[in-house]
Amino acid sequence: MECIVHFEVDHTEGVKPLRGLLFLDEGQTPGEQELIDMFKDMKFAVRLDDREKLIFKPVNPGETYSQIRITGFDSGKPDSKEDHELKSLVGNLLPQKPTGL
């Protein structure tokens, strides 16, 4: 099964939204090593920094990006329904935007 990984790369020039693709067994969710390997294939050498917020930091300190944050997963099937449990999980793990005063 295809799993599309949506993520944001925090560059010095700003945030850039990107996507990656993983091939997993049916019903499997991506693990830490699968995500690190996907980023490695995309020329991002990273390590998991915050498991709860799904934030990865560069291994090399001289990189032009400061972090990568996963924003969502989807199965890539056009007829698949939205996975409310996964959306809730990802929504709770991602940092919340600050509210007004």
C-alpha positions in Angstrom: 0.0 0.0 0.0 1.2 3.5 -0.8 1.5 6.0 2.1 2.0 9.7 1.2 3.8 11.6 3.9 3.2 15.3 4.1 5.9 17.4 5.8 7.3 20.9 6.1 11.0 21.7 5.9 12.0 24.8 7.9 14.6 26.6 5.7 16.3 29.9 6.6 14.2 31.4 3.7 10.9 30.0 5.1 8.8 26.9 5.4 8.5 24.6 2.3 5.7 22.0 2.2 6.8 18.7 0.6 5.6 15.1 0.2 7.3 11.8 0.3 6.1 8.3 -0.6 6.4 5.0 1.3 5.4 1.5 0.3 4.0 -0.3 3.4 2.1 -3.5 4.1 -1.7 -3.2 4.2 -2.7 -1.6 7.6 0.9 -0.8 8.6 1.8 2.7 9.7 5.2 4.3 9.0 7.8 3.8 11.7 10.8 5.9 12.7 13.3 4.0 10.5 11.0 4.1 7.4 10.6 7.8 7.8 14.4 8.4 8.3 15.1 6.2 5.2 12.6 8.1 3.1 14.2 11.4 4.1 17.6 9.9 3.4 16.5 9.0 -0.2 15.4 12.6 -0.5 18.9 13.8 0.5 17.8 14.9 4.1 20.1 13.3 6.7 18.0 13.5 9.8 17.4 12.0 13.2 14.1 11.9 15.2 14.2 14.8 17.7 10.7 14.9 19.1 8.7 11.7 18.8 5.4 13.2 20.0 5.5 16.2 17.6 7.0 14.2 14.7 10.0 16.6 14.3 13.2 15.5 12.7 16.5 17.5 13.0 19.4 17.5 10.6 22.4 15.3 11.5 24.8 17.8 10.0 24.8 21.2 11.8 25.7 23.1 8.6 22.4 22.3 6.8 20.3 25.1 5.3 17.2 23.7 7.1 16.6 23.6 10.9 13.9 20.9 11.1 11.4 18.7 9.3 7.9 18.4 10.7 5.5 15.7 9.5 2.0 17.2 9.0 0.0 14.2 7.8 -0.2 10.8 6.2 -2.6 9.5 3.6 -3.0 6.1 1.9 -2.8 7.6 -1.6 -6.0 5.8 -2.7 -8.4 8.1 -4.5 -11.5 6.2 -3.1 -10.2 5.9 0.5 -12.1 7.6 3.3 -10.4 10.1 5.6 -8.8 8.3 8.6 -10.3 10.2 11.5 -8.2 8.4 14.1 -4.9 9.1 12.3 -6.0 12.7 11.6 -6.7 13.1 15.3 -3.4 11.5 16.3 -1.4 13.7 14.0 -3.4 16.8 15.0 -2.7 16.1 18.7 1.0 15.5 18.1 1.7 18.6 16.0 2.4 21.9 17.8 -0.7 24.0 18.1 -0.6 27.5 16.6 -0.6 30.2 19.2 -3.9 31.8 20.0 -4.5 35.6 20.2 -4.1 37.6 23.3 
